[in-house]
Amino acid sequence: MKKVTAYQCSFCKKSSAKIFLSQSGCKKHENRCWLNPARKSCATCVNIYAVEGNGRGWRCSEGVAIPFASKISDCFKWEHSGTIFDGEDE
């Protein structure tokens, strides 16, 4: 058995966080991770809300886009929130 060092995304949901063998690979992922608030994506915006119905869907209260239908980042209506996983059991 051999001990190895691994790197974990600081933003992914803790119960399913991505693991990387290289620091550079992890850094690349973190720079494009949708749960990284610096991306200003739907997943970290206060304007997103869950819609119940046929499964679970998401809507933007500002009407910018249908969240997660397209990969929105650097949104001009973005306001910091937690993440879409806040309040879920880990």
KAVEN-V804042 format. One record per residue. N is the residue number from 0. PHI is phi in whole degrees, -180 to 180 (none if undefined). PSI is psi in radians with two decimals (* if undefined). Layout:
# KAVEN-V804042
n:N phi:PHI psi:PSI
n:N phi:PHI psi:PSI
This chain:
# KAVEN-V804042
n:0 phi:none psi:2.51
n:1 phi:-127 psi:2.34
n:2 phi:-83 psi:2.35
n:3 phi:-127 psi:2.74
n:4 phi:-99 psi:2.37
n:5 phi:-130 psi:2.81
n:6 phi:-123 psi:2.45
n:7 phi:-120 psi:2.44
n:8 phi:-61 psi:2.32
n:9 phi:-78 psi:-0.18
n:10 phi:-112 psi:-0.48
n:11 phi:-61 psi:2.72
n:12 phi:-55 psi:2.29
n:13 phi:-59 psi:-0.62
n:14 phi:-74 psi:-0.24
n:15 phi:-140 psi:0.59
n:16 phi:-64 psi:2.50
n:17 phi:-72 psi:2.48
n:18 phi:-117 psi:2.39
n:19 phi:-129 psi:2.56
n:20 phi:-85 psi:-0.37
n:21 phi:-117 psi:2.56
n:22 phi:-65 psi:-0.68
n:23 phi:-66 psi:-0.66
n:24 phi:-64 psi:-0.71
n:25 phi:-66 psi:-0.74
n:26 phi:-63 psi:-0.73
n:27 phi:-60 psi:-0.77
n:28 phi:-63 psi:-0.83
n:29 phi:-60 psi:-0.60
n:30 phi:-67 psi:-0.42
n:31 phi:-116 psi:0.10
n:32 phi:-67 psi:2.27
n:33 phi:-69 psi:-0.24
n:34 phi:-96 psi:0.07
n:35 phi:-84 psi:2.01
n:36 phi:-58 psi:-0.44
n:37 phi:-64 psi:-0.37
n:38 phi:-74 psi:-0.36
n:39 phi:53 psi:0.90
n:40 phi:-99 psi:2.95
n:41 phi:-57 psi:-0.60
n:42 phi:-66 psi:-0.27
n:43 phi:-123 psi:0.32
n:44 phi:-102 psi:2.49
n:45 phi:-71 psi:-0.34
n:46 phi:-83 psi:-0.06
n:47 phi:-91 psi:2.48
n:48 phi:-143 psi:2.64
n:49 phi:-81 psi:2.49
n:50 phi:-118 psi:2.16
n:51 phi:-85 psi:2.74
n:52 phi:154 psi:-2.30
n:53 phi:-73 psi:1.56
n:54 phi:81 psi:-2.72
n:55 phi:-121 psi:2.27
n:56 phi:-127 psi:3.06
n:57 phi:-132 psi:2.58
n:58 phi:-136 psi:2.73
n:59 phi:-104 psi:2.13
n:60 phi:-67 psi:-0.28
n:61 phi:-93 psi:-0.10
n:62 phi:67 psi:0.40
n:63 phi:-67 psi:-0.79
n:64 phi:-163 psi:3.00
n:65 phi:-87 psi:1.96
n:66 phi:-54 psi:2.36
n:67 phi:73 psi:-0.09
n:68 phi:-74 psi:-0.57
n:69 phi:-134 psi:2.72
n:70 phi:-86 psi:1.57
n:71 phi:-85 psi:2.30
n:72 phi:-143 psi:2.80
n:73 phi:54 psi:0.74
n:74 phi:-69 psi:2.34
n:75 phi:-72 psi:-0.27
n:76 phi:-101 psi:0.05
n:77 phi:-65 psi:2.37
n:78 phi:-133 psi:2.41
n:79 phi:-61 psi:2.41
n:80 phi:-141 psi:-2.89
n:81 phi:-79 psi:-2.38
n:82 phi:-124 psi:2.99
n:83 phi:-64 psi:-0.27
n:84 phi:-94 psi:-0.07
n:85 phi:-58 psi:2.42
n:86 phi:86 psi:-0.11
n:87 phi:-88 psi:2.61
n:88 phi:-69 psi:2.42
n:89 phi:-80 psi:*
